[in-house]
Amino acid sequence: MVDLAHGQNSKIFFDLGPNEALVARLAENAYVLNMVSHVGDFSIAALASGAKAAISVDG
């Protein structure tokens, strides 16, 4: 259980949902390069929305 009132340390950022939704809308039939992949949320959203491919890089 994540304590939203006092912070969380799950390394998953809950405020990225609207941005992931935008990527999902734009990704259909696209090739996606995710340069800040972290846990791959944006790549997964893109692929689930019909992206042809997604390359994830995290440094």
LOZAKOL-63052 format. One line per field, with one value per residue (C-alpha): residue number from 0; x, y negated, z. Coordinates in steps of 0.001 Angstrom, whole numbers, plus 524288, in hexadecimal, padded with zeros to 5 digits. Layout:
// residues N
bamar	[NUM,...] .
east	[X,...] .
north	[Y,...] .
up	[Z,...] .
***
This chain:
// residues 59
bamar	[0,1,2,3,4,5,6,7,8,9,10,11,12,13,14,15,16,17,18,19,20,21,22,23,24,25,26,27,28,29,30,31,32,33,34,35,36,37,38,39,40,41,42,43,44,45,46,47,48,49,50,51,52,53,54,55,56,57,58] .
east	[80000,80546,803D5,7FFAC,7FE95,80CC1,813A5,8170C,8236B,81E8A,82653,8199D,814F4,80633,805D8,80A68,7FD34,7F8AE,80596,804C4,7F6FE,7FC22,806C8,7FC95,7F44D,7FFE3,80694,7FDE8,80624,811EF,81FC9,82265,82F83,82E62,83B00,83720,830DA,832E8,828E1,823B2,8165B,8165A,81B42,810EE,8063F,80AF8,80B98,7FE68,7F8CB,7FE0E,80BE2,813AA,81F78,824D9,83315,83571,84220,8452F,8522A] .
north	[80000,7F2A4,7E7A7,7DC9E,7D2CE,7D44B,7D7CB,7E450,7EB04,7F4AA,7EE00,7ED28,7DF40,7DE04,7D074,7D596,7DB71,7D00E,7D02F,7DEDB,7DD03,7D2E5,7DC3C,7E6DB,7DE04,7DA45,7E77F,7EF1E,7F417,7EC69,7F02C,7EB5F,7E7EC,7E68D,7E04A,7DFD1,7ED16,7EFA9,7FAA3,7F9EB,7F3D3,7EB80,7F687,7FFC1,7F595,7F35F,801CD,8047A,7F9C3,7FF61,7FA2F,80203,80267,7FBF1,7FAB3,7F76F,7F16F,7EDD7,7E90F] .
up	[80000,7FC44,80621,7FD03,80831,80C8C,7FFFB,7F93E,7F52C,7EB23,7E03D,7D89C,7D72B,7D7E4,7D1BC,7C481,7C105,7B86F,7B105,7AEFF,7A9B5,7A00B,79B7B,799EF,79130,788A8,787CC,77E85,77318,7780E,77B51,7892D,78F2F,79DE2,7A2CA,7B12D,7B283,7C124,7C2A2,7B4B1,7B745,7AAF2,7A24B,7A795,7A577,79789,79432,79A4B,791A1,78510,7839B,779BA,782CF,78EEA,792B3,7A0F3,7A5E6,7B3DE,7B8AA] .
***
